[in-house]
């Protein structure tokens, strides 16, 4: 691909999104709620688009397309079961939202700390988030590096790609906090979905239309249309991959924090439904993309090459290829900037805020703003070093973050949950998940994520029953939720 | 949890369970587009519809 096209496309993308970022900046963001939650006043459509852009990273059009290439339709099941799991936020969303407003929570870990009446809960959950999400961001950065260098035959080097992505992520999150993130995310979400749909239409058309496309798959690659198919997605692999992702909407703070932000329950509703529709379309796009690679390049050694090969194939006009490449880059950056912002708020609120005697809101905001570029630079260095431990932690992130899920369930649905239960379940299971991933152990054939959810649930329940629950707080908290929800639903 | 919510939770959980069971049992030999591909897609549309029913009243005007 012509590298001057690529440079132009990247430059236009940067300019347009920076303009949007600056335009998103009304008034002063001089407190934590304003900077990190947009004053809890986000509209429904922006929330939905930004939620989509944050959730869907470069993984979709590179990784999921590659999974489809390797294992066939099982990749669709994996991703759609995740999407069905987002139904969780139809239950948890309004609860997060009302307690956020009532108690003024900025981060999900802050909520856990308060509900279980123990600062250490907030701290351990906050640290777990950083431990897994910084490496996850680093891997996203490397994705941009590979994409740009791969498509320009190294005329834009890996390091330049990583550097561009890091700087953009810092700018988008720094300019106006969540406002600039939400608005640039929205722009990027629209861009991602439109460009990738066009490519899929071009591909299906070029490969014989819908009927011809599936006929080729049915006759030449029949195993790709069933599970376990060629054996890649045996039932254990499938469950091991899918289960941790099913809880993604609760376990990942960069998306669960979003539940605090919409201005009303009505806008929260638009966010959930809008995201689900976006997710279904984008998933199908990525799957068709992978199937197209199966048809066009049946004998690839390296599945990561599926997407670059499609984009530089004869079927896709070069200019469209370049535009879509920018779309994939946008997908990565819109995920990283949200993670940066969430981790900065988590660090300022839950780590710094809990270690100080009387932390002022102003000081926390300053710490948060200071931490944004620091986290980005750590992720950048990780990306440049390409350490195997980073890749490991990134892969382990969905399994590693799932360990806080029992505590989140307990927050709203189990009065007997205790701080000791959370500390034990998160601490012990976190260590176990890392060990399982590090040594690639699969006891009884089950993957780390399955063990993560099983063990953390058992430990949380067991230790909670053996210790004293913060009964007064639990009672007050759950009554508040009940009354507030009744009131809101009548509105 | 409201009673109503519990019913929805049971329905959605059963549908998600079927997303694991059906493709690995009934559809495992159906190597056609109307096999697992269609099943998972339609199931997701149904789940989205159920979510709509569950939350459509929120902040209703």
Interface residues (C-beta under 8 A of the other chain):
Chain A: X73 X74 X76 X77 X80 X81 X83 X84 X85 X87 X90 X91 X94 X214 X217 X218 X222 X223 X225 X226 X227 X228 X235 X238 X239 X242 X246 X264 X265 X266 X267 X268 X269 X272 X273 X276 X277 X280 X284 X413 X488 X489 X491
Chain B: X1 X5 X8 X9 X12 X15 X16 X19 X20 X23 X24 X27 X28 X29 X30 X31 X32 X33 X35 X36 X37 X40 X41 X43 X44 X45 X47 X48 X50 X51 X52 X54 X55 X56 X57 X58 X59 X60 X61
